[in-house]
Amino acid sequence: MKQIVFDSSTAILMAKIGLLEAVAGKLKIIFPEAVREETAVKKDSFDSKLIMKLIGEKKIKVAKASRLKADKLMKDFNMERGEAEALALAKEKKCMLATDDWPSIKACRLLGVKFATAIHFLIRSHEKGELGKERAMEKLKALEKYGRYGYDIIKDAKNKIEGG
């Protein structure tokens, strides 16, 4: 089973649109400790409860990231702790990073770390036939509401879903 490290923003977005659990069944999801803490802040929210449930069921593994490497990434790329730990862990484990954070995406490009956003997961689920066009469009509308995506990114995703 392929592993992937998640940062908080993408984990929360995926939980909100109902894709995190499905992905957790197909990939080995890893959270650095800071991401577990960040996603547990709003204990009464649906996404926090779902994430804690998946951690409890061992469908999401929590791992320790190098503090030194995370500190350097925070300084070099102006990143928050959770994103820096997630990127440090993805680099260490030589696996993909699930991120919707712009500084993290830029850092991934510079450091040669593969990444995927919540929109990538949505489009892929649709292309694999796991989500019909109507459900995929509903989830895209939710991502448009909850995420901070530019017009062109949403338009491109709509075209891929409607054309696929």
C-alpha positions in Angstrom: 0.0 0.0 0.0 1.4 3.4 -1.0 2.1 5.9 1.7 1.2 9.6 1.7 1.8 12.3 4.3 -1.0 14.8 4.9 -0.9 18.3 6.2 -3.8 19.8 8.1 -5.5 21.8 5.4 -5.8 18.9 3.0 -6.9 16.5 5.7 -9.6 18.8 6.9 -10.8 19.6 3.4 -10.9 15.9 2.5 -12.9 15.2 5.7 -15.3 18.0 5.0 -16.2 16.7 1.5 -16.3 13.1 2.5 -13.2 11.8 0.7 -10.7 11.2 3.6 -12.2 7.9 4.8 -12.2 6.5 1.2 -8.6 7.5 0.6 -7.6 6.1 4.0 -8.9 2.7 2.8 -6.6 2.8 -0.2 -3.4 4.6 0.9 -1.4 4.5 4.1 -1.9 8.0 5.4 0.6 9.5 7.8 0.2 12.6 9.9 3.1 14.3 11.7 2.3 15.0 15.3 1.7 18.7 14.6 -0.9 17.9 12.1 -2.7 15.6 14.5 -2.7 18.4 17.0 -3.9 21.0 14.5 -6.8 18.8 13.2 -7.9 18.1 16.8 -8.3 21.7 17.8 -12.1 21.9 17.0 -13.0 18.8 18.9 -16.7 19.1 18.2 -16.4 19.6 14.5 -17.3 16.8 12.1 -13.9 16.8 10.4 -12.0 16.6 13.7 -14.2 13.8 15.0 -13.7 11.8 11.7 -10.0 12.4 11.7 -9.7 11.3 15.4 -11.8 8.2 14.6 -9.5 7.3 11.7 -6.5 7.7 13.9 -8.1 5.5 16.6 -8.9 2.9 13.9 -5.2 3.1 12.8 -6.3 4.1 9.3 -4.2 7.2 9.8 -0.8 6.7 11.4 0.9 9.5 13.5 4.7 9.8 13.1 7.4 12.0 14.5 9.0 14.4 12.1 12.5 15.8 12.5 12.2 19.0 14.5 15.5 20.3 13.0 14.4 19.7 9.4 10.9 21.2 10.1 12.4 24.3 11.7 14.7 24.8 8.7 11.7 24.4 6.3 9.7 26.9 8.4 12.5 29.4 8.1 13.4 28.8 4.5 9.8 28.7 3.1 7.8 30.8 5.6 5.7 27.7 6.5 3.6 26.9 9.6 4.7 24.0 11.9 2.2 21.4 10.6 3.1 22.0 7.0 6.8 22.0 7.7 6.6 18.7 9.7 4.5 17.2 6.9 7.0 18.2 4.2 9.9 17.0 6.3 8.2 13.6 6.8 7.3 13.2 3.1 10.9 14.0 2.2 12.3 11.5 4.8 9.9 8.8 3.7 10.3 9.6 0.0 6.6 9.7 -0.5 3.9 12.2 -1.8 2.6 15.1 0.3 -1.1 15.9 0.3 -1.2 19.7 0.6 -3.3 22.7 -0.4 -0.9 25.2 1.2 0.7 27.5 -1.3 4.1 27.8 0.5 4.2 24.0 0.8 3.4 23.6 -2.9 6.2 26.0 -3.8 8.6 24.1 -1.5 7.6 20.8 -3.0 8.4 22.1 -6.5 11.8 23.4 -5.4 12.7 20.3 -3.4 11.4 17.7 -5.9 8.7 16.3 -3.6 5.6 15.1 -5.4 2.3 16.5 -4.0 -1.4 16.3 -4.5 -4.2 18.7 -3.5 -7.7 17.8 -2.4 -8.8 18.7 -5.9 -6.4 16.1 -7.3 -7.9 13.5 -5.1 -11.4 14.5 -6.2 -10.6 14.4 -9.9 -8.8 11.1 -9.5 -11.8 9.5 -7.7 -14.0 10.6 -10.5 -11.6 9.4 -13.3 -11.4 6.0 -11.5 -15.2 5.7 -11.6 -15.5 5.9 -7.8 -17.6 9.1 -8.0 -20.2 9.9 -10.6 -20.2 13.3 -12.3 -23.0 14.6 -10.2 -21.4 13.6 -6.8 -18.0 14.9 -8.0 -19.5 18.2 -8.9 -21.2 18.4 -5.5 -17.9 17.8 -3.8 -16.1 20.3 -6.0 -18.7 22.9 -5.0 -17.9 22.1 -1.3 -14.2 22.5 -2.0 -14.9 25.8 -3.7 -16.7 26.9 -0.5 -14.2 25.5 2.1 -10.9 25.9 0.2 -9.0 28.9 -1.1 -8.8 27.9 -4.7 -8.4 30.4 -7.6 -11.0 30.7 -10.3 -8.8 28.9 -12.9 -8.2 25.9 -10.6 -12.0 25.4 -10.0 -12.7 26.0 -13.7 -10.1 23.4 -14.7 -11.4 20.9 -12.2 -15.0 21.4 -13.5 -13.8 20.8 -17.1 -12.0 17.6 -16.1 -15.1 16.3 -14.2 -17.6 17.3 -16.9 -15.4 16.0 -19.7 -14.6 12.7 -18.0 
